[in-house]
Amino acid sequence: MFNYQEAFSRNIGWVTQQEQEQLRQSKVAIGGLGGVGGDHAIVCARLGIGSFHISDLDHYDIANFNRQAGACMATVGRAKAEVMEETLRGINPDAQIKNFTSGVTDDNLEDFLDGVDVYIDSLDIFALEIRRKVFRRCYEKGIPAITAAPMGMGTSMLVFRPGGMSFDDYFHIQDPQPGDSQQRKDEIFRDNIIRFVIGVSPSLQQRHYLVERSSVNFLRKKVPSTCMGISLAAGVLCTNVLKLLLQRGDVIYAPRGLHFDAYRNKLIKTWRPGGNRNPLQKFMFRTLKRLVSHD
């Protein structure tokens, strides 16, 4: 028979019995269950977090095998949301799980964030529009929102808190204008992906060991990823989820962030007042744009 206290007893020491009960009573929303999202969800479940809102609209395929927690021959063709719900229930049968199998949309956003203590961003890197809406609504509702992206063989993290710098102010995403040509819209889309990448990863450490530049093509929605980056992202993000839920330990909030790269043996703490309007970010924008100029 499942016993919550026994299942998560090895957490005690790093958290108190009372704090473990706080985790049991906490609810997180996880947008996206692919690369980082699957790992985030599993780590949160093993922390003993008791309630989840999860979402994904994709299915597993063989191209997911190098990095996604739920991807294997037995799950090819199955819905990621379905597989990950089974996985979470296998870890904690008592968990309360609400599954948004059609992804996060304008229609279900309020329901997705209802009663949530922390929002965990793991939407596809190219899903900028719905990401902006989720972060904006979190800010309005007073929900801390956190993103940690796999960057090469490392991870970079940003946390947005209510009353602090907002996602929109930090990333400075641009919108197409009426009458823009398709070519211009494509250019804006690519530039916005670059703004997101340099915003999450201001130091761009991963650029130093990218050996196949053709593997990055933002217009074709193609980027490389490693399982090491994803595992590191889950460790960094979920540690900060724990700190946010238990309200202990220092949390670095935007416009500050951190980037640990295991390949380069470097931890860089970043500070970008003004976000992507910062002169350093404008330089990084030009740098990354040259790097992926084959687009």
Number of C-alpha atoms within 10 A of each C-alpha: 3 11 11 17 14 9 14 16 14 11 17 13 8 9 16 11 14 11 17 21 16 15 21 18 16 19 23 24 25 25 25 26 32 27 29 29 28 28 26 28 30 21 19 24 23 15 20 26 24 23 23 23 23 27 29 25 16 17 17 22 16 12 10 16 16 14 20 22 25 25 24 14 11 9 16 17 13 15 18 27 26 19 18 24 23 13 18 22 14 13 18 20 15 16 21 16 18 15 18 21 15 12 20 25 15 9 8 13 16 15 13 25 22 13 16 20 20 23 25 25 23 26 23 17 15 17 11 16 10 17 20 15 17 24 22 16 15 24 20 12 15 14 20 23 25 23 20 30 27 27 26 23 22 26 29 31 26 24 26 24 21 14 10 13 19 22 26 14 13 22 22 17 20 12 11 14 10 6 8 11 11 10 9 13 15 15 16 18 20 21 20 21 20 21 26 21 20 21 27 29 27 26 20 19 23 18 14 10 11 14 8 8 14 15 13 18 16 22 14 9 12 13 12 14 17 16 20 19 26 28 23 24 29 27 18 21 27 22 16 21 24 19 14 19 19 16 12 10 11 9 17 18 18 26 24 19 23 23 28 23 22 15 15 13 8 12 15 15 15 20 17 18 16 16 27 24 14 14 13 14 22 14 12 22 22 12 16 17 16 11 15 16 13 11 14
